[in-house]
Amino acid sequence: MREDTRRWIRADKAHCWHPFTRQGDWCAEAHDPLVLTRGEGSWLWDSEGHRYLDGNSSIWTNIHGHAHPGITAAIRAQLDKAAHTSFLGFTHPLAAELAARLCAFFPGTLERVFFSDDGSTAVECALKLSLQHRMQTGEAERTRFVAFENGYHGDTLGAASLGGVSRFFERFTGRGYEVTHVRSLDELDRLDPIHLSGVVIEPLIQGVNEMRPWPTGMLAALRAWCDETGVHLILDEVMTGFGRTGALFACQRENVVPDFLCLAKGLTGGYLPMAATLTRERIYEAFLGPAEHAFYYGHSYTANPLGCAAAMASLDVFENEGTLAALQPKIDHLRAGLASLQAAHPLIHEVRQCGFIAGIELRQPDGSRFPRESRAGETFCLALRKHGLLTRPILDTVVLMPPLCTSTRELDHALAAIDAAISENPGIDTRPARP
Ligand SMILES: *Cc1c(COP(=O)(O)O)cnc(C)c1O
């Protein structure tokens, strides 16, 4: 190992605290974390010079690949002008243009954009806007939200109170918003909507819930239910936005327009942290008038100009490179490749795919789940690294959602890595204690 690599790992283990990580395992002597130093297109390099396909788009953020010349140039051009100026009391050209451009995808419906910093704050904003809107339109009794079991909407306290993944959120239950969790539309239908402000959902597919797609038509049915009951439809497209599902936005696949649309991860092409909450003019209008009706909420880096430059450039790439048209045959290629993998390997219990997002669930040959402590998914993803594929599992579901620019040849590299890793570990090494 190079001396630089050793030094970085030492400093990390001494001072960094990683998200969703058992730090004891991370800092163990035997654990050598990858130090990622460079990216190009769908590939990443570590500090030892090894190359890996970015199989989960750098935690679901990257859209057009790393170091894209167009996006990089746009950020540089803005950097030469100003890295950050305040959006509190001022505006700037790129924020104005980006807001108009996002709204143009929803002509006449979503016409206002509130910028923030990440997926959690995009959701947080939607929740606060929904509640405050109720207070200012004579519906103050609508104080509750509905979210779906096993859903994930971020980690700030408000967003976390929507979260339905018990292993993450149970310990904070009751400390945020008042939330009712349901499993299905049928359960939702049985609720009395009178106290409900909004219903929040990840459209088409739940990400953190091991990549589980909703039944076709579910989203349109949910929209109809919201229309009947007057409950706000809040779509969390933090993962599904910007082409992942094959359409620019997942909601377009069922011709649904929400009352709030939360965007983050892919908004800047995955280059900078930035988020947007889109809403209807009708909702915005309830915040006009008296001073106390204003929305007193914001973050220091709101509408950061570098983020806006990246987002504009990413949308340019969609147009100039015909990203979505080029994606359709690759989605089919991925589906076919995953089907033949599944046919070849009994350890693949189920493949779940929505557009360019796939989850590959591993189970024991008899169909039962691996014991939780065996951490089979993590062990398997470590084996994938040796074959040049970088990704993370969710429990024992291996996530495969590379950047949209990934070619069919690169997809074949990923599929071959999975094939090889399963063939080498037919029972999957189930020794515990790997981070
Ligand atoms: C990642 C994610 C979030 C949280 O976004 P952050 O930027 O990590 O705060 C919210 N909702 C969904 C569906 C996500 O996938």
The ligand as a Gaussian input file, in Angstrom:
#p B3LYP/6-31G(d) Opt

LIG

0 1
 C      -31.384000       9.830000      -0.258000
 C      -32.834000      10.053000      -0.080000
 C      -33.305000      11.064000       0.756000
 C      -32.384000      11.905000       1.601000
 O      -31.556000      12.696000       0.829000
 P      -30.217000      13.298000       1.490000
 O      -29.645000      14.137000       0.418000
 O      -29.368000      12.105000       1.841000
 O      -30.624000      14.066000       2.684000
 C      -34.663000      11.271000       0.815000
 N      -35.514000      10.527000       0.113000
 C      -35.103000       9.544000      -0.710000
 C      -36.106000       8.781000      -1.490000
 C      -33.743000       9.266000      -0.825000
 O      -33.342000       8.267000      -1.608000

